Each structure stands twice: as C-alpha cells, then as structure tokens.
C-alpha cells in the first residue's frame, strides 16, 4: 500500500496524514532513515531501480563515499551505488556534483543511420550492410568503424570529403579491390587506417596522398602483388605498415623512400 509509506502520492499529501499509528521502531536488519522510515539494510547507499525501496527523504544515499558496490551495481564517484538496470536509461542517477557514471559510455545516435550506434567519439557501423558512408555524422565523432560492409562497391574520390577531423578509419572486410589515388586526400588528422581482409591487388603511386600524420596502415590479407614506386609517398609520419599475408612478387625501387619514421614492417 502507498498509504503512510513516507511518499506523498496525493497532490495534497493527504496519504501521509495521521500516520503516527503506523510508525514503528526499525529492526536490527533494517536501516533507519532520517525521517524514521525503515527500509531493508541492502538499500543503504544503494539507489534501486524501484526507488520506493529506498528512503523517501534520500537519507540512505548519504555518507557513501567509501561504500563498496557489488558487480551488478555502478559506483558514483565518492557517492552511492546505482542499480545496473538504470545504466544508459537517459537519466542521470548519480549526484550532479559526483559524475555521470551511470550514463557514461552509453550508445547514442549520431548520424542519419540508426544501424550505427555511437559511443563517446566513435561511430560503429560494423556488419550492417553499408554501401555508402552515413550522412550527417556529428562533428564530435573522430573514429569511424566501417568494418564488414560493402563500401568497396562505391569507392569515390570525394567520399571522405568533410571528414578531415577523423583520427581513425576502419575499412576492413569491405570487398575493396582498388584504392583510387587521392581517395584519402585531405584527411590530414588521420592517425590509423585499417584495410585488412580486402581484395586489393595493386597500390598505385599516390594511393595515400594527403595523409601527413598517418602513423599506422594495416594492408594485411589482400591480394597485393605489386608495390609501385611512390605508393606510400607523403607518409612521413608512418611508423607501422602491415603487408603480411599478401602475394607480393614485385617491389619497385624506392617504394619505401621518404618513410623516415617507419619502425615496423
């Protein structure tokens, strides 16, 4: 019953009037709230999914900075524990002066394609059947995981225009057979490029033009047979290049010229 349960359910609070006869002393296995309410001791420093189980005055959530949470609970910084069922519900349950632990690292929509959830600064479109990059990706997104799609069917020179802010792009397993030179032009902030498990056969000169800060390229598990001169031209920051599991038979002279920071090949 909601009558005399310390919670005002009626607009005028009349359900909590004349309740003295319903008050009692708390048992040893109960926690006594500041208002005299008795609750299960398990709700001390614990915000349950059904918040009627806690103190109506919230006093069970005080002095909890050192409280240890169970594995299915979320610890708010220097404060109480939150029921794991409340994580990512779109409502901040931790104290405003604590942190947003219960809403941290939760997926959200950041583009025109609802198949691609976003977490923090990453959009993840893994294995959703994409043939084109989603439109209207939010400006805060810095990493695109496009793995396991069919983007190889529609690679266009301008498909990455507007993505100059990207730090990481994963195009693994996209049925890519050819990289048009200049495809990645102007992605000057890009640090990591994954192209693993495609079907690329050749790397033409200037394939990676416009990537001055690229540090890692994964070209493993392709069908690359020829490395043309100037294929890696301009990659002055490249430190890691993975060409394993290919069928390379011809390497032009000077193909690695200019890769002054290359440390792993």
C-alpha positions as a Markdown table, in Angstrom:
| # | Residue | x | y | z |
|---|---|---|---|---|
| 1 | Unk | 0.0 | 0.0 | 0.0 |
| 2 | Unk | 1.1 | 3.6 | -0.7 |
| 3 | Unk | -0.7 | 4.9 | 2.3 |
| 4 | Unk | 1.6 | 6.0 | 5.1 |
| 5 | Unk | 4.7 | 4.9 | 3.2 |
| 6 | Unk | 6.5 | 8.2 | 3.6 |
| 7 | Unk | 6.0 | 9.1 | 0.0 |
| 8 | Unk | 3.5 | 11.8 | -1.0 |
| 9 | Unk | 1.4 | 10.2 | -3.7 |
| 10 | Unk | -1.6 | 12.5 | -3.4 |
| 11 | Unk | -1.2 | 16.1 | -4.7 |
| 12 | Unk | -2.1 | 17.4 | -1.3 |
| 13 | Unk | 0.0 | 14.8 | 0.6 |
| 14 | Unk | -3.1 | 13.6 | 2.4 |
| 15 | Unk | -2.0 | 9.9 | 2.0 |
| 16 | Unk | 0.7 | 10.7 | 4.6 |
| 17 | Unk | -1.5 | 12.4 | 7.2 |
| 18 | Unk | -2.4 | 10.8 | 10.5 |
| 19 | Unk | 0.3 | 8.1 | 10.2 |
| 20 | Unk | 1.7 | 8.0 | 13.7 |
| 21 | Unk | -0.1 | 4.7 | 14.5 |
| 22 | Unk | 1.8 | 3.2 | 11.5 |
| 23 | Unk | 5.2 | 4.2 | 12.7 |
| 24 | Unk | 7.4 | 1.6 | 14.4 |
| 25 | Unk | 11.0 | 1.1 | 15.6 |
| 26 | Unk | 13.3 | -0.4 | 12.9 |
| 27 | Unk | 14.6 | -3.9 | 13.3 |
| 28 | Unk | 18.2 | -4.8 | 13.5 |
| 29 | Unk | 18.2 | -6.0 | 9.9 |
| 30 | Unk | 16.8 | -2.7 | 8.7 |
| 31 | Unk | 18.2 | 0.8 | 8.1 |
| 32 | Unk | 16.5 | 3.7 | 9.8 |
| 33 | Unk | 16.1 | 6.8 | 7.6 |
| 34 | Unk | 16.4 | 10.3 | 8.9 |
| 35 | Unk | 12.6 | 10.6 | 8.7 |
| 36 | Unk | 12.1 | 7.5 | 10.8 |
| 37 | Unk | 11.2 | 5.2 | 7.9 |
| 38 | Unk | 12.6 | 1.7 | 8.0 |
| 39 | Unk | 14.0 | 0.1 | 4.8 |
| 40 | Unk | 15.9 | -3.1 | 4.1 |
| 41 | Unk | 19.6 | -2.7 | 5.0 |
| 42 | Unk | 20.6 | -3.7 | 1.5 |
| 43 | Unk | 19.3 | -0.3 | 0.3 |
| 44 | Unk | 21.8 | 1.6 | 2.4 |
| 45 | Unk | 24.0 | 3.5 | -0.1 |
| 46 | Unk | 22.1 | 1.8 | -3.0 |
| 47 | Unk | 19.8 | 3.5 | -5.5 |
| 48 | Unk | 17.5 | 0.7 | -6.6 |
| 49 | Unk | 15.6 | 0.5 | -9.9 |
| 50 | Unk | 12.4 | 0.8 | -7.8 |
| 51 | Unk | 13.3 | 3.9 | -5.8 |
| 52 | Unk | 10.4 | 3.4 | -3.4 |
| 53 | Unk | 12.6 | 0.7 | -1.8 |
| 54 | Unk | 14.9 | 3.5 | -0.5 |
| 55 | Unk | 14.3 | 6.3 | 2.0 |
| 56 | Unk | 11.7 | 8.8 | 0.8 |
| 57 | Unk | 14.0 | 11.6 | 2.1 |
| 58 | Unk | 17.0 | 10.1 | 0.3 |
| 59 | Unk | 19.0 | 9.8 | 3.6 |
| 60 | Unk | 20.1 | 6.2 | 2.7 |
| 61 | Unk | 22.2 | 7.7 | 0.0 |
| 62 | Unk | 24.3 | 10.0 | 2.3 |
| 63 | Unk | 27.8 | 9.3 | 3.6 |
| 64 | Unk | 28.6 | 6.7 | 1.0 |
| 65 | Unk | 32.0 | 7.8 | -0.3 |
| 66 | Unk | 33.7 | 4.6 | 0.9 |
| 67 | Unk | 30.9 | 2.2 | 0.2 |
| 68 | Unk | 31.7 | -0.8 | -2.0 |
| 69 | Unk | 29.4 | -1.7 | -4.8 |
| 70 | Unk | 28.5 | -5.2 | -6.0 |
| 71 | Unk | 29.4 | -6.3 | -9.5 |
| 72 | Unk | 25.9 | -5.6 | -10.9 |
| 73 | Unk | 26.0 | -2.0 | -9.5 |
| 74 | Unk | 27.5 | 1.2 | -10.7 |
| 75 | Unk | 29.7 | 3.3 | -8.3 |
| 76 | Unk | 29.1 | 7.0 | -8.4 |
| 77 | Unk | 32.3 | 8.9 | -7.7 |
| 78 | Unk | 32.6 | 9.5 | -3.9 |
| 79 | Unk | 29.0 | 8.5 | -3.5 |
| 80 | Unk | 26.4 | 5.8 | -3.6 |
| 81 | Unk | 25.8 | 2.7 | -5.8 |
| 82 | Unk | 23.3 | 2.7 | -8.6 |
| 83 | Unk | 21.3 | -0.4 | -9.8 |
| 84 | Unk | 22.8 | -1.7 | -13.0 |
| 85 | Unk | 19.4 | -1.7 | -14.5 |
| 86 | Unk | 19.4 | 2.1 | -14.5 |
| 87 | Unk | 22.6 | 2.3 | -16.7 |
| 88 | Unk | 22.1 | 4.1 | -20.0 |
| 89 | Unk | 18.4 | 4.9 | -19.4 |
| 90 | Unk | 18.9 | 8.5 | -20.5 |
| 91 | Unk | 18.6 | 9.9 | -17.0 |
| 92 | Unk | 21.5 | 10.8 | -14.7 |
| 93 | Unk | 21.1 | 8.9 | -11.4 |
| 94 | Unk | 24.4 | 9.8 | -9.9 |
| 95 | Unk | 24.6 | 13.1 | -7.9 |
| 96 | Unk | 25.3 | 16.1 | -10.1 |
| 97 | Unk | 28.4 | 17.0 | -8.1 |
| 98 | Unk | 29.7 | 13.4 | -8.4 |
| 99 | Unk | 29.9 | 12.2 | -12.0 |
| 100 | Unk | 27.7 | 10.7 | -14.7 |
| 101 | Unk | 29.0 | 7.1 | -14.2 |
| 102 | Unk | 25.5 | 5.6 | -14.9 |
| 103 | Unk | 25.3 | 7.3 | -18.3 |
| 104 | Unk | 29.0 | 7.1 | -19.3 |
| 105 | Unk | 29.9 | 5.2 | -22.4 |
| 106 | Unk | 26.3 | 4.7 | -23.5 |
| 107 | Unk | 25.4 | 4.3 | -27.1 |
| 108 | Unk | 23.6 | 7.1 | -28.9 |
| 109 | Unk | 22.6 | 8.1 | -32.4 |
| 110 | Unk | 25.0 | 10.4 | -34.1 |
| 111 | Unk | 24.2 | 10.1 | -37.8 |
| 112 | Unk | 21.3 | 9.5 | -40.2 |
| 113 | Unk | 21.8 | 5.8 | -40.0 |
| 114 | Unk | 20.3 | 4.2 | -36.8 |
| 115 | Unk | 22.2 | 1.0 | -37.5 |
| 116 | Unk | 25.4 | 2.7 | -36.5 |
| 117 | Unk | 25.5 | 3.3 | -32.7 |
| 118 | Unk | 27.9 | 5.8 | -31.3 |
| 119 | Unk | 29.9 | 5.7 | -28.0 |
| 120 | Unk | 32.0 | 8.6 | -26.9 |
| 121 | Unk | 33.7 | 9.8 | -30.1 |
| 122 | Unk | 33.3 | 6.6 | -32.1 |
| 123 | Unk | 30.6 | 5.6 | -34.7 |
| 124 | Unk | 30.4 | 1.8 | -35.1 |
| 125 | Unk | 28.9 | 0.6 | -38.4 |
| 126 | Unk | 30.3 | -3.0 | -38.2 |
| 127 | Unk | 28.5 | -5.6 | -40.3 |
| 128 | Unk | 25.4 | -3.5 | -41.1 |
| 129 | Unk | 25.5 | -3.9 | -44.9 |
| 130 | Unk | 26.6 | -0.3 | -45.7 |
| 131 | Unk | 27.3 | 0.6 | -49.4 |
| 132 | Unk | 27.8 | 4.3 | -48.6 |
| 133 | Unk | 29.0 | 6.2 | -45.5 |
| 134 | Unk | 26.2 | 7.5 | -43.4 |
| 135 | Unk | 25.2 | 11.1 | -43.7 |
| 136 | Unk | 25.1 | 13.8 | -41.1 |
| 137 | Unk | 27.7 | 12.3 | -38.7 |
| 138 | Unk | 28.1 | 14.6 | -35.7 |
| 139 | Unk | 31.2 | 16.8 | -35.7 |
| 140 | Unk | 32.4 | 15.3 | -32.4 |
| 141 | Unk | 32.9 | 11.9 | -33.9 |
| 142 | Unk | 36.6 | 11.2 | -34.5 |
| 143 | Unk | 36.6 | 7.5 | -35.3 |
| 144 | Unk | 34.7 | 5.6 | -37.9 |
| 145 | Unk | 34.4 | 1.8 | -37.7 |
| 146 | Unk | 33.1 | 0.7 | -41.1 |
| 147 | Unk | 34.3 | -2.9 | -40.9 |
| 148 | Unk | 32.4 | -5.8 | -42.6 |
| 149 | Unk | 30.4 | -3.8 | -45.1 |
| 150 | Unk | 30.2 | -3.4 | -48.9 |
| 151 | Unk | 31.8 | 0.0 | -49.3 |
| 152 | Unk | 34.1 | -1.4 | -52.0 |
| 153 | Unk | 31.3 | -1.2 | -54.5 |
| 154 | Unk | 31.1 | 2.6 | -54.3 |
| 155 | Unk | 34.5 | 3.9 | -53.5 |
| 156 | Unk | 34.6 | 7.5 | -54.8 |
| 157 | Unk | 37.3 | 10.1 | -54.7 |
| 158 | Unk | 35.2 | 12.5 | -52.7 |
| 159 | Unk | 33.6 | 10.1 | -50.3 |
| 160 | Unk | 35.7 | 11.3 | -47.4 |
| 161 | Unk | 35.2 | 15.0 | -48.0 |
| 162 | Unk | 34.0 | 16.6 | -44.8 |
| 163 | Unk | 35.7 | 14.0 | -42.5 |
| 164 | Unk | 39.0 | 15.9 | -42.1 |
| 165 | Unk | 38.6 | 15.6 | -38.3 |
| 166 | Unk | 38.8 | 11.8 | -38.3 |
| 167 | Unk | 41.7 | 10.2 | -36.3 |
| 168 | Unk | 40.8 | 6.5 | -37.1 |
| 169 | Unk | 39.0 | 4.9 | -40.1 |
| 170 | Unk | 38.5 | 1.1 | -40.3 |
| 171 | Unk | 37.6 | -0.2 | -43.7 |
| 172 | Unk | 38.5 | -3.8 | -43.1 |
| 173 | Unk | 36.4 | -6.5 | -44.8 |
| 174 | Unk | 34.7 | -4.3 | -47.3 |
| 175 | Unk | 35.3 | -6.1 | -50.6 |
| 176 | Unk | 37.7 | -3.4 | -51.7 |
| 177 | Unk | 39.7 | -4.4 | -54.8 |
| 178 | Unk | 41.2 | -1.0 | -55.7 |
| 179 | Unk | 42.1 | 2.2 | -53.9 |
| 180 | Unk | 41.9 | 5.2 | -56.2 |
| 181 | Unk | 44.9 | 7.5 | -55.7 |
| 182 | Unk | 43.7 | 10.5 | -53.7 |
| 183 | Unk | 40.8 | 8.7 | -52.0 |
| 184 | Unk | 42.0 | 9.8 | -48.6 |
| 185 | Unk | 43.2 | 13.2 | -49.7 |
| 186 | Unk | 42.9 | 15.9 | -47.0 |
| 187 | Unk | 42.4 | 13.5 | -44.1 |
| 188 | Unk | 45.3 | 15.3 | -42.6 |
| 189 | Unk | 44.4 | 14.4 | -39.0 |
| 190 | Unk | 44.1 | 10.7 | -39.7 |
| 191 | Unk | 46.4 | 8.6 | -37.5 |
| 192 | Unk | 45.2 | 5.0 | -38.1 |
| 193 | Unk | 43.8 | 3.4 | -41.2 |
| 194 | Unk | 42.7 | -0.3 | -41.2 |
| 195 | Unk | 42.2 | -2.0 | -44.6 |
| 196 | Unk | 42.7 | -5.6 | -43.5 |
| 197 | Unk | 40.9 | -8.5 | -45.3 |
| 198 | Unk | 40.0 | -6.8 | -48.5 |
| 199 | Unk | 40.9 | -7.9 | -52.1 |
| 200 | Unk | 43.3 | -5.1 | -53.1 |
| 201 | Unk | 45.7 | -6.3 | -55.9 |
| 202 | Unk | 47.9 | -3.2 | -56.6 |
| 203 | Unk | 48.9 | 0.0 | -54.9 |
| 204 | Unk | 49.3 | 2.8 | -57.5 |
| 205 | Unk | 51.5 | 5.9 | -57.0 |
| 206 | Unk | 50.0 | 8.5 | -54.7 |
| 207 | Unk | 47.5 | 6.0 | -53.2 |
| 208 | Unk | 47.9 | 7.5 | -49.8 |
| 209 | Unk | 48.4 | 11.2 | -50.8 |
| 210 | Unk | 47.2 | 13.8 | -48.3 |
| 211 | Unk | 47.9 | 11.8 | -45.1 |
| 212 | Unk | 50.8 | 13.6 | -43.5 |
| 213 | Unk | 50.0 | 12.4 | -39.9 |
| 214 | Unk | 49.1 | 8.8 | -40.6 |
| 215 | Unk | 51.0 | 6.5 | -38.2 |
| 216 | Unk | 49.6 | 3.1 | -38.8 |
| 217 | Unk | 48.3 | 1.3 | -42.0 |
| 218 | Unk | 47.1 | -2.3 | -42.0 |
| 219 | Unk | 47.1 | -3.7 | -45.5 |
| 220 | Unk | 47.4 | -7.4 | -44.4 |
| 221 | Unk | 45.4 | -10.2 | -46.0 |
| 222 | Unk | 45.0 | -8.8 | -49.5 |
| 223 | Unk | 46.0 | -9.9 | -53.0 |
| 224 | Unk | 48.7 | -7.3 | -53.4 |
| 225 | Unk | 51.3 | -8.5 | -56.0 |
| 226 | Unk | 53.0 | -5.2 | -57.0 |
| 227 | Unk | 54.2 | -2.3 | -54.9 |
| 228 | Unk | 54.6 | 0.6 | -57.2 |
| 229 | Unk | 57.1 | 3.4 | -56.7 |
| 230 | Unk | 55.5 | 6.4 | -54.7 |
| 231 | Unk | 52.7 | 4.2 | -53.5 |
| 232 | Unk | 53.5 | 5.4 | -50.0 |
| 233 | Unk | 54.6 | 8.9 | -51.0 |
| 234 | Unk | 54.0 | 11.6 | -48.4 |
| 235 | Unk | 53.5 | 9.2 | -45.4 |
| 236 | Unk | 56.3 | 10.9 | -43.4 |
| 237 | Unk | 54.7 | 10.0 | -40.1 |
| 238 | Unk | 54.2 | 6.3 | -40.8 |
| 239 | Unk | 55.7 | 4.1 | -38.2 |
| 240 | Unk | 53.8 | 0.8 | -38.7 |
| 241 | Unk | 53.0 | -0.8 | -42.0 |
| 242 | Unk | 51.5 | -4.3 | -42.1 |
| 243 | Unk | 51.7 | -6.0 | -45.5 |
| 244 | Unk | 51.6 | -9.6 | -44.2 |
| 245 | Unk | 49.6 | -12.3 | -46.0 |
| 246 | Unk | 49.9 | -10.9 | -49.5 |
| 247 | Unk | 51.3 | -12.3 | -52.7 |
| 248 | Unk | 53.9 | -9.6 | -53.4 |
| 249 | Unk | 56.2 | -10.5 | -56.3 |
| 250 | Unk | 57.4 | -7.1 | -57.5 |
| 251 | Unk | 58.6 | -4.2 | -55.4 |
| 252 | Unk | 59.7 | -1.1 | -57.3 |
| 253 | Unk | 62.9 | 0.7 | -56.4 |
| 254 | Unk | 62.4 | 3.4 | -53.8 |
| 255 | Unk | 58.9 | 2.2 | -52.8 |
| 256 | Unk | 59.6 | 3.0 | -49.2 |
| 257 | Unk | 61.6 | 6.2 | -49.8 |
| 258 | Unk | 60.5 | 9.0 | -47.5 |
| 259 | Unk | 59.1 | 6.8 | -44.8 |
| 260 | Unk | 61.6 | 8.3 | -42.3 |
| 261 | Unk | 59.7 | 7.1 | -39.2 |
| 262 | Unk | 58.9 | 3.5 | -40.3 |
| 263 | Unk | 59.8 | 1.2 | -37.4 |
| 264 | Unk | 57.6 | -1.9 | -38.1 |
| 265 | Unk | 57.1 | -3.5 | -41.5 |
